[in-house]
């Protein structure tokens, strides 16, 4: 996984040291990157695997992985975002909250 298993200071330090290329992207995240980071944070907080969340949201695992990795080809439609928010039991706005590194 791209993330070090934690969010916040630990993740920022990890990225700065191990993946400076990604650290630059995460310092000023695009909406797509904020979505990816929040999905990861919410998923791991609920002790869900990517496969479990994809199944709960009724989307394909590869689709979910592309979204969480903020891949350029990942452009989820609103219905997919609604399914993810519903599966995570959060309001859609939670998925775009600002992230502090």
N, CA, C and O atoms as a printed pandas DataFrame, in Angstrom:
     atom_number atom_name residue_name chain_id  residue_number  x_coord  y_coord  z_coord
0              1         N          UNK        A               1    0.828   -1.183    0.000
1              2        CA          UNK        A               1    0.000    0.000    0.000
2              3         C          UNK        A               1    0.872    1.245    0.000
3              4         O          UNK        A               1    1.992    1.239    0.510
4              5         N          UNK        A               2    0.349    2.290   -0.568
5              6        CA          UNK        A               2    1.062    3.555   -0.619
6              7         C          UNK        A               2    1.210    4.132    0.771
7              8         O          UNK        A               2    2.246    4.716    1.089
8              9         N          UNK        A               3    0.207    3.981    1.596
9             10        CA          UNK        A               3    0.194    4.599    2.901
10            11         C          UNK        A               3    0.929    3.754    3.919
11            12         O          UNK        A               3    0.983    2.530    3.799
12            13         N          UNK        A               4    1.490    4.399    4.911
13            14        CA          UNK        A               4    2.300    3.715    5.924
14            15         C          UNK        A               4    1.470    3.044    6.994
15            16         O          UNK        A               4    2.027    2.499    7.947
16            17         N          UNK        A               5    0.162    3.067    6.869
17            18        CA          UNK        A               5   -0.678    2.439    7.885
18            19         C          UNK        A               5   -1.236    3.438    8.870
19            20         O          UNK        A               5   -2.052    3.077    9.718
20            21         N          UNK        A               6   -0.818    4.684    8.779
21            22        CA          UNK        A               6   -1.338    5.721    9.669
22            23         C          UNK        A               6   -1.572    6.972    8.858
23            24         O          UNK        A               6   -1.095    7.099    7.731
24            25         N          UNK        A               7   -2.304    7.884    9.436
25            26        CA          UNK        A               7   -2.518    9.167    8.786
26            27         C          UNK        A               7   -1.835   10.218    9.646
27            28         O          UNK        A               7   -1.476    9.947   10.791
28            29         N          UNK        A               8   -1.658   11.401    9.107
29            30        CA          UNK        A               8   -1.117   12.487    9.897
30            31         C          UNK        A               8    0.394   12.543    9.864
31            32         O          UNK        A               8    1.016   12.256    8.842
32            33         N          UNK        A               9    0.976   12.914   10.984
33            34        CA          UNK        A               9    2.414   13.152   11.072
34            35         C          UNK        A               9    3.217   11.927   10.633
35            36         O          UNK        A               9    4.179   12.061    9.877
36            37         N          UNK        A              10    2.836   10.747   11.094
37            38        CA          UNK        A              10    3.586    9.551   10.752
38            39         C          UNK        A              10    3.590    9.312    9.246
39            40         O          UNK        A              10    4.620    8.963    8.668
40            41         N          UNK        A              11    2.435    9.503    8.616
41            42        CA          UNK        A              11    2.346    9.287    7.186
42            43         C          UNK        A              11    3.185   10.318    6.443
43            44         O          UNK        A              11    3.891    9.979    5.493
44            45         N          UNK        A              12    3.111   11.566    6.869
45            46        CA          UNK        A              12    3.895   12.616    6.223
46            47         C          UNK        A              12    5.379   12.339    6.313
47            48         O          UNK        A              12    6.102   12.490    5.328
48            49         N          UNK        A              13    5.844   11.933    7.493
49            50        CA          UNK        A              13    7.267   11.628    7.687
50            51         C          UNK        A              13    7.676   10.430    6.835
51            52         O          UNK        A              13    8.744   10.422    6.224
52            53         N          UNK        A              14    6.815    9.425    6.806
53            54        CA          UNK        A              14    7.092    8.230    6.007
54            55         C          UNK        A              14    7.251    8.605    4.534
55            56         O          UNK        A              14    8.224    8.225    3.884
56            57         N          UNK        A              15    6.274    9.360    4.019
57            58        CA          UNK        A              15    6.322    9.725    2.601
58            59         C          UNK        A              15    7.513   10.620    2.287
59            60         O          UNK        A              15    8.179   10.445    1.266
60            61         N          UNK        A              16    7.777   11.573    3.164
61            62        CA          UNK        A              16    8.880   12.498    2.915
62            63         C          UNK        A              16   10.202   11.734    2.815
63            64         O          UNK        A              16   11.059   12.057    1.992
64            65         N          UNK        A              17   10.350   10.729    3.658
65            66        CA          UNK        A              17   11.588    9.950    3.676
66            67         C          UNK        A              17   11.645    8.913    2.557
67            68         O          UNK        A              17   12.653    8.804    1.859
68            69         N          UNK        A              18   10.559    8.148    2.387
69            70        CA          UNK        A              18   10.593    6.997    1.487
70            71         C          UNK        A              18   10.084    7.292    0.078
71            72         O          UNK        A              18   10.533    6.673   -0.888
72            73         N          UNK        A              19    9.142    8.240   -0.043
73            74        CA          UNK        A              19    8.540    8.537   -1.349
74            75         C          UNK        A              19    8.391   10.048   -1.537
75            76         O          UNK        A              19    7.273   10.562   -1.551
76            77         N          UNK        A              20    9.520   10.769   -1.684
77            78        CA          UNK        A              20    9.425   12.229   -1.834
78            79         C          UNK        A              20    8.554   12.662   -3.005
79            80         O          UNK        A              20    7.951   13.734   -2.966
80            81         N          UNK        A              21    8.483   11.835   -4.051
81            82        CA          UNK        A              21    7.633   12.161   -5.195
82            83         C          UNK        A              21    6.162   12.211   -4.781
83            84         O          UNK        A              21    5.428   13.116   -5.179
84            85         N          UNK        A              22    5.738   11.232   -3.978
85            86        CA          UNK        A              22    4.355   11.213   -3.502
86            87         C          UNK        A              22    4.121   12.285   -2.442
87            88         O          UNK        A              22    3.036   12.861   -2.368
88            89         N          UNK        A              23    5.129   12.549   -1.630
89            90        CA          UNK        A              23    4.996   13.566   -0.580
90            91         C          UNK        A              23    4.608   14.909   -1.192
91            92         O          UNK        A              23    3.756   15.610   -0.648
92            93         N          UNK        A              24    5.216   15.272   -2.306
93            94        CA          UNK        A              24    4.895   16.538   -2.965
94            95         C          UNK        A              24    3.435   16.576   -3.394
95            96         O          UNK        A              24    2.777   17.607   -3.258
96            97         N          UNK        A              25    2.922   15.459   -3.912
97            98        CA          UNK        A              25    1.507   15.403   -4.317
98            99         C          UNK        A              25    0.588   15.501   -3.116
99           100         O          UNK        A              25   -0.464   16.135   -3.194
100          101         N          UNK        A              26    0.968   14.881   -1.999
101          102        CA          UNK        A              26    0.119   14.853   -0.820
102          103         C          UNK        A              26    0.120   16.169   -0.062
103          104         O          UNK        A              26   -0.822   16.456    0.677
104          105         N          UNK        A              27    1.176   16.984   -0.236
105          106        CA          UNK        A              27    1.212   18.273    0.458
106          107         C          UNK        A              27    0.077   19.181   -0.010
107          108         O          UNK        A              27   -0.499   19.920    0.789
108          109         N          UNK        A              28   -0.236   19.127   -1.274
109          110        CA          UNK        A              28   -1.305   19.943   -1.859
110          111         C          UNK        A              28   -2.233   19.023   -2.644
111          112         O          UNK        A              28   -2.232   19.031   -3.875
112          113         N          UNK        A              29   -3.020   18.236   -1.929
113          114        CA          UNK        A              29   -3.810   17.218   -2.622
114          115         C          UNK        A              29   -4.931   17.779   -3.484
115          116         O          UNK        A              29   -5.623   18.725   -3.108
116          117         N          UNK        A              30   -5.084   17.174   -4.636
117          118        CA          UNK        A              30   -6.211   17.478   -5.514
118          119         C          UNK        A              30   -7.462   16.861   -4.890
119          120         O          UNK        A              30   -7.348   16.070   -3.953
120          121         N          UNK        A              31   -8.641   17.201   -5.384
121          122        CA          UNK        A              31   -9.857   16.549   -4.863
122          123         C          UNK        A              31   -9.785   15.030   -4.983
123          124         O          UNK        A              31  -10.248   14.322   -4.089
124          125         N          UNK        A              32   -9.214   14.521   -6.067
125          126        CA          UNK        A              32   -9.084   13.078   -6.262
126          127         C          UNK        A              32   -8.181   12.478   -5.185
127          128         O          UNK        A              32   -8.463   11.399   -4.663
128          129         N          UNK        A              33   -7.090   13.184   -4.854
129          130        CA          UNK        A              33   -6.171   12.698   -3.842
130          131         C          UNK        A              33   -6.805   12.770   -2.448
131          132         O          UNK        A              33   -6.610   11.874   -1.626
132          133         N          UNK        A              34   -7.565   13.841   -2.187
133          134        CA          UNK        A              34   -8.261   13.934   -0.890
134          135         C          UNK        A              34   -9.251   12.789   -0.741
135          136         O          UNK        A              34   -9.365   12.192    0.329
136          137         N          UNK        A              35   -9.971   12.485   -1.826
137          138        CA          UNK        A              35  -10.908   11.365   -1.812
138          139         C          UNK        A              35  -10.166   10.073   -1.476
139          140         O          UNK        A              35  -10.606    9.311   -0.615
140          141         N          UNK        A              36   -9.053    9.827   -2.146
141          142        CA          UNK        A              36   -8.269    8.606   -1.915
142          143         C          UNK        A              36   -7.789    8.524   -0.469
143          144         O          UNK        A              36   -7.905    7.477    0.169
144          145         N          UNK        A              37   -7.260    9.611    0.039
145          146        CA          UNK        A              37   -6.716    9.614    1.396
146          147         C          UNK        A              37   -7.818    9.424    2.443
147          148         O          UNK        A              37   -7.634    8.706    3.426
148          149         N          UNK        A              38   -8.952   10.070    2.222
149          150        CA          UNK        A              38  -10.064    9.913    3.165
150          151         C          UNK        A              38  -10.666    8.517    3.109
151          152         O          UNK        A              38  -11.043    7.963    4.142
152          153         N          UNK        A              39  -10.759    7.949    1.929
153          154        CA          UNK        A              39  -11.246    6.576    1.825
154          155         C          UNK        A              39  -10.335    5.632    2.603
155          156         O          UNK        A              39  -10.805    4.773    3.350
156          157         N          UNK        A              40   -9.039    5.800    2.419
157          158        CA          UNK        A              40   -8.084    4.963    3.139
158          159         C          UNK        A              40   -8.249    5.132    4.653
159          160         O          UNK        A              40   -8.313    4.150    5.393
160          161         N          UNK        A              41   -8.315    6.385    5.099
161          162        CA          UNK        A              41   -8.436    6.665    6.531
162          163         C          UNK        A              41   -9.712    6.048    7.104
163          164         O          UNK        A              41   -9.671    5.400    8.150
164          165         N          UNK        A              42  -10.827    6.244    6.436
165          166        CA          UNK        A              42  -12.103    5.728    6.924
166          167         C          UNK        A              42  -12.149    4.201    6.860
167          168         O          UNK        A              42  -12.663    3.554    7.773
168          169         N          UNK        A              43  -11.620    3.636    5.798
169          170        CA          UNK        A              43  -11.611    2.178    5.645
170          171         C          UNK        A              43  -10.782    1.513    6.737
171          172         O          UNK        A              43  -11.226    0.549    7.360
172          173         N          UNK        A              44   -9.581    2.028    6.966
173          174        CA          UNK        A              44   -8.716    1.406    7.971
174          175         C          UNK        A              44   -9.227    1.654    9.386
175          176         O          UNK        A              44   -9.038    0.822   10.273
176          177         N          UNK        A              45   -9.870    2.793    9.594
177          178        CA          UNK        A              45  -10.461    3.074   10.915
178          179         C          UNK        A              45  -11.538    2.048   11.256
179          180         O          UNK        A              45  -11.745    1.718   12.424
180          181         N          UNK        A              46  -12.217    1.549   10.233
181          182        CA          UNK        A              46  -13.266    0.545   10.431
182          183         C          UNK        A              46  -12.738   -0.881   10.258
183          184         O          UNK        A              46  -13.512   -1.836   10.203
184          185         N          UNK        A              47  -11.415   -1.012   10.172
185          186        CA          UNK        A              47  -10.776   -2.331   10.023
186          187         C          UNK        A              47  -11.318   -3.126    8.839
187          188         O          UNK        A              47  -11.546   -4.331    8.937
188          189         N          UNK        A              48  -11.520   -2.435    7.725
189          190        CA          UNK        A              48  -11.988   -3.087    6.510
190          191         C          UNK        A              48  -10.839   -3.237    5.521
191          192         O          UNK        A              48   -9.972   -2.368    5.430
192          193         N          UNK        A              49  -10.834   -4.336    4.786
193          194        CA          UNK        A              49   -9.896   -4.478    3.681
194          195         C          UNK        A              49  -10.494   -3.777    2.467
195          196         O          UNK        A              49  -11.673   -3.423    2.460
196          197         N          UNK        A              50   -9.680   -3.583    1.456
197          198        CA          UNK        A              50  -10.202   -3.011    0.214
198          199         C          UNK        A              50  -11.295   -3.906   -0.363
199          200         O          UNK        A              50  -12.320   -3.415   -0.836
200          201         N          UNK        A              51  -11.076   -5.204   -0.324
201          202        CA          UNK        A              51  -12.064   -6.144   -0.865
202          203         C          UNK        A              51  -13.379   -6.082   -0.093
203          204         O          UNK        A              51  -14.455   -6.130   -0.689
204          205         N          UNK        A              52  -13.294   -5.975    1.223
205          206        CA          UNK        A              52  -14.512   -5.898    2.039
206          207         C          UNK        A              52  -15.297   -4.634    1.735
207          208         O          UNK        A              52  -16.518   -4.684    1.592
208          209         N          UNK        A              53  -14.607   -3.492    1.634
209          210        CA          UNK        A              53  -15.314   -2.242    1.344
210          211         C          UNK        A              53  -15.905   -2.264   -0.059
211          212         O          UNK        A              53  -17.032   -1.812   -0.261
212          213         N          UNK        A              54  -15.165   -2.780   -1.021
213          214        CA          UNK        A              54  -15.697   -2.873   -2.388
214          215         C          UNK        A              54  -16.968   -3.717   -2.411
215          216         O          UNK        A              54  -17.938   -3.370   -3.086
216          217         N          UNK        A              55  -16.959   -4.818   -1.677
217          218        CA          UNK        A              55  -18.141   -5.684   -1.629
218          219         C          UNK        A              55  -19.311   -4.962   -0.955
219          220         O          UNK        A              55  -20.438   -5.015   -1.446
220          221         N          UNK        A              56  -19.042   -4.285    0.172
221          222        CA          UNK        A              56  -20.104   -3.537    0.861
222          223         C          UNK        A              56  -20.700   -2.454   -0.040
223          224         O          UNK        A              56  -21.904   -2.200   -0.012
224          225         N          UNK        A              57  -19.837   -1.821   -0.836
225          226        CA          UNK        A              57  -20.285   -0.739   -1.717
226          227         C          UNK        A              57  -20.833   -1.256   -3.049
227          228         O          UNK        A              57  -21.326   -0.486   -3.874
228          229         N          UNK        A              58  -20.738   -2.562   -3.240
229          230        CA          UNK        A              58  -21.206   -3.190   -4.475
230          231         C          UNK        A              58  -20.523   -2.630   -5.718
231          232         O          UNK        A              58  -21.161   -2.339   -6.730
232          233         N          UNK        A              59  -19.178   -2.487   -5.603
233          234        CA          UNK        A              59  -18.364   -2.078   -6.747
234          235         C          UNK        A              59  -17.227   -3.097   -6.874
235          236         O          UNK        A              59  -16.941   -3.837   -5.933
236          237         N          UNK        A              60  -16.600   -3.127   -8.016
237          238        CA          UNK        A              60  -15.502   -4.054   -8.229
238          239         C          UNK        A              60  -14.273   -3.679   -7.418
239          240         O          UNK        A              60  -14.021   -2.502   -7.162
240          241         N          UNK        A              61  -13.516   -4.683   -7.017
241          242        CA          UNK        A              61  -12.303   -4.440   -6.242
242          243         C          UNK        A              61  -11.315   -3.585   -7.019
243          244         O          UNK        A              61  -10.739   -2.651   -6.460
244          245         N          UNK        A              62  -11.109   -3.882   -8.293
245          246        CA          UNK        A              62  -10.150   -3.094   -9.077
246          247         C          UNK        A              62  -10.609   -1.642   -9.215
247          248         O          UNK        A              62   -9.783   -0.730   -9.237
248          249         N          UNK        A              63  -11.912   -1.429   -9.305
249          250        CA          UNK        A              63  -12.444   -0.063   -9.350
250          251         C          UNK        A              63  -12.113    0.657   -8.058
251          252         O          UNK        A              63  -11.653    1.798   -8.075
252          253         N          UNK        A              64  -12.350   -0.015   -6.927
253          254        CA          UNK        A              64  -12.048    0.604   -5.635
254          255         C          UNK        A              64  -10.553    0.896   -5.503
255          256         O          UNK        A              64  -10.165    1.971   -5.044
256          257         N          UNK        A              65   -9.729   -0.046   -5.900
257          258        CA          UNK        A              65   -8.284    0.149   -5.773
258          259         C          UNK        A              65   -7.813    1.343   -6.591
259          260         O          UNK        A              65   -6.968    2.110   -6.131
260          261         N          UNK        A              66   -8.341    1.509   -7.784
261          262        CA          UNK        A              66   -7.965    2.663   -8.612
262          263         C          UNK        A              66   -8.364    3.969   -7.938
263          264         O          UNK        A              66   -7.621    4.949   -8.003
264          265         N          UNK        A              67   -9.528    3.996   -7.291
265          266        CA          UNK        A              67   -9.981    5.214   -6.606
266          267         C          UNK        A              67   -9.085    5.501   -5.409
267          268         O          UNK        A              67   -8.633    6.632   -5.229
268          269         N          UNK        A              68   -8.822    4.472   -4.578
269          270        CA          UNK        A              68   -8.024    4.695   -3.366
270          271         C          UNK        A              68   -6.572    5.052   -3.701
271          272         O          UNK        A              68   -5.913    5.739   -2.922
272          273         N          UNK        A              69   -6.080    4.602   -4.826
273          274        CA          UNK        A              69   -4.717    4.924   -5.244
274          275         C          UNK        A              69   -4.657    6.220   -6.052
275          276         O          UNK        A              69   -3.580    6.629   -6.488
276          277         N          UNK        A              70   -5.800    6.863   -6.254
277          278        CA          UNK        A              70   -5.898    8.122   -7.010
278          279         C          UNK        A              70   -5.262    7.992   -8.392
279          280         O          UNK        A              70   -4.588    8.904   -8.870
280          281         N          UNK        A              71   -5.487    6.855   -9.017
281          282        CA          UNK        A              71   -4.936    6.642  -10.343
282          283         C          UNK        A              71   -5.596    7.585  -11.345
283          284         O          UNK        A              71   -6.777    7.906  -11.217
284          285         N          UNK        A              72   -4.834    8.025  -12.339
285          286        CA          UNK        A              72   -5.392    8.956  -13.326
286          287         C          UNK        A              72   -6.661    8.444  -14.003
287          288         O          UNK        A              72   -7.527    9.240  -14.365
288          289         N          UNK        A              73   -6.785    7.128  -14.178
289          290        CA          UNK        A              73   -7.974    6.574  -14.837
290          291         C          UNK        A              73   -9.178    6.497  -13.892
291          292         O          UNK        A              73  -10.284    6.182  -14.332
292          293         N          UNK        A              74   -8.980    6.775  -12.618
293          294        CA          UNK        A              74  -10.064    6.687  -11.639
294          295         C          UNK        A              74  -10.868    7.990  -11.635
295          296         O          UNK        A              74  -10.428    9.011  -11.107
296          297         N          UNK        A              75  -12.029    7.926  -12.223
297          298        CA          UNK        A              75  -12.953    9.058  -12.242
298          299         C          UNK        A              75  -14.329    8.550  -11.842
299          300         O          UNK        A              75  -15.217    8.404  -12.682
300          301         N          UNK        A              76  -14.499    8.281  -10.544
301          302        CA          UNK        A              76  -15.760    7.668  -10.111
302          303         C          UNK        A              76  -16.957    8.592  -10.313
303          304         O          UNK        A              76  -16.882    9.804  -10.111
304          305         N          UNK        A              77  -18.052    7.979  -10.714
305          306        CA          UNK        A              77  -19.306    8.712  -10.878
306          307         C          UNK        A              77  -19.941    8.928   -9.509
307          308         O          UNK        A              77  -19.571    8.278   -8.532
308          309         N          UNK        A              78  -20.875    9.826   -9.451
309          310        CA          UNK        A              78  -21.527   10.167   -8.193
310          311         C          UNK        A              78  -22.156    8.941   -7.542
311          312         O          UNK        A              78  -22.096    8.797   -6.321
312          313         N          UNK        A              79  -22.756    8.055   -8.331
313          314        CA          UNK        A              79  -23.391    6.887   -7.725
314          315         C          UNK        A              79  -22.376    5.996   -7.011
315          316         O          UNK        A              79  -22.705    5.376   -6.000
316          317         N          UNK        A              80  -21.151    5.927   -7.523
317          318        CA          UNK        A              80  -20.101    5.147   -6.858
318          319         C          UNK        A              80  -19.695    5.824   -5.555
319          320         O          UNK        A              80  -19.479    5.153   -4.545
320          321         N          UNK        A              81  -19.592    7.141   -5.573
321          322        CA          UNK        A              81  -19.241    7.893   -4.357
322          323         C          UNK        A              81  -20.330    7.706   -3.304
323          324         O          UNK        A              81  -20.029    7.530   -2.124
324          325         N          UNK        A              82  -21.581    7.742   -3.723
325          326        CA          UNK        A              82  -22.699    7.529   -2.795
326          327         C          UNK        A              82  -22.613    6.125   -2.195
327          328         O          UNK        A              82  -22.798    5.955   -0.990
328          329         N          UNK        A              83  -22.333    5.127   -3.022
329          330        CA          UNK        A              83  -22.213    3.754   -2.521
330          331         C          UNK        A              83  -21.084    3.627   -1.502
331          332         O          UNK        A              83  -21.235    2.948   -0.486
332          333         N          UNK        A              84  -19.967    4.271   -1.771
333          334        CA          UNK        A              84  -18.834    4.217   -0.840
334          335         C          UNK        A              84  -19.171    4.915    0.477
335          336         O          UNK        A              84  -18.895    4.381    1.551
336          337         N          UNK        A              85  -19.759    6.089    0.399
337          338        CA          UNK        A              85  -20.137    6.814    1.614
338          339         C          UNK        A              85  -21.151    6.008    2.422
339          340         O          UNK        A              85  -21.052    5.933    3.647
340          341         N          UNK        A              86  -22.113    5.415    1.750
341          342        CA          UNK        A              86  -23.122    4.594    2.427
342          343         C          UNK        A              86  -22.474    3.390    3.093
343          344         O          UNK        A              86  -22.791    3.077    4.240
344          345         N          UNK        A              87  -21.582    2.715    2.398
345          346        CA          UNK        A              87  -20.908    1.543    2.958
346          347         C          UNK        A              87  -20.065    1.916    4.178
347          348         O          UNK        A              87  -19.948    1.136    5.122
348          349         N          UNK        A              88  -19.478    3.117    4.149
349          350        CA          UNK        A              88  -18.654    3.584    5.269
350          351         C          UNK        A              88  -19.486    4.266    6.364
351          352         O          UNK        A              88  -18.969    4.617    7.424
352          353         N          UNK        A              89  -20.791    4.448    6.084
353          354        CA          UNK        A              89  -21.713    5.092    7.022
354          355         C          UNK        A              89  -21.286    6.526    7.364
355          356         O          UNK        A              89  -21.294    6.944    8.522
356          357         N          UNK        A              90  -20.911    7.260    6.306
357          358        CA          UNK        A              90  -20.534    8.662    6.464
358          359         C          UNK        A              90  -21.261    9.499    5.420
359          360         O          UNK        A              90  -21.755    8.975    4.421
360          361         N          UNK        A              91  -21.318   10.786    5.659
361          362        CA          UNK        A              91  -21.862   11.727    4.691
362          363         C          UNK        A              91  -20.838   11.877    3.560
363          364         O          UNK        A              91  -19.635   11.782    3.799
364          365         N          UNK        A              92  -21.299   12.104    2.361
365          366        CA          UNK        A              92  -20.385   12.248    1.220
366          367         C          UNK        A              92  -19.320   13.312    1.450
367          368         O          UNK        A              92  -18.191   13.156    0.983
368          369         N          UNK        A              93  -19.649   14.387    2.155
369          370        CA          UNK        A              93  -18.685   15.460    2.396
370          371         C          UNK        A              93  -17.462   14.973    3.167
371          372         O          UNK        A              93  -16.379   15.545    3.038
372          373         N          UNK        A              94  -17.630   13.918    3.970
373          374        CA          UNK        A              94  -16.504   13.353    4.725
374          375         C          UNK        A              94  -15.407   12.857    3.789
375          376         O          UNK        A              94  -14.234   12.823    4.161
376          377         N          UNK        A              95  -15.785   12.479    2.596
377          378        CA          UNK        A              95  -14.816   11.933    1.658
378          379         C          UNK        A              95  -13.905   12.985    1.029
379          380         O          UNK        A              95  -12.900   12.641    0.407
380          381         N          UNK        A              96  -14.244   14.255    1.186
381          382        CA          UNK        A              96  -13.417   15.317    0.621
382          383         C          UNK        A              96  -12.848   16.268    1.673
383          384         O          UNK        A              96  -12.389   17.363    1.349
384          385         N          UNK        A              97  -12.884   15.838    2.931
385          386        CA          UNK        A              97  -12.327   16.680    3.988
386          387         C          UNK        A              97  -10.853   16.965    3.726
387          388         O          UNK        A              97  -10.142   16.111    3.196
388          389         N          UNK        A              98  -10.387   18.163    4.094
389          390        CA          UNK        A              98   -8.949   18.447    3.958
390          391         C          UNK        A              98   -8.125   17.484    4.809
391          392         O          UNK        A              98   -8.545   17.071    5.890
392          393         N          UNK        A              99   -6.965   17.142    4.307
393          394        CA          UNK        A              99   -6.053   16.228    5.002
394          395         C          UNK        A              99   -4.830   17.023    5.442
395          396         O          UNK        A              99   -4.273   17.795    4.661
396          397         N          UNK        A             100   -4.419   16.837    6.669
397          398        CA          UNK        A             100   -3.205   17.476    7.161
398          399         C          UNK        A             100   -2.098   16.446    7.266
399          400         O          UNK        A             100   -2.254   15.400    7.896
400          401         N          UNK        A             101   -0.968   16.765    6.633
401          402        CA          UNK        A             101    0.190   15.859    6.732
402          403         C          UNK        A             101    1.107   16.352    7.823
403          404         O          UNK        A             101    2.145   15.742    8.080
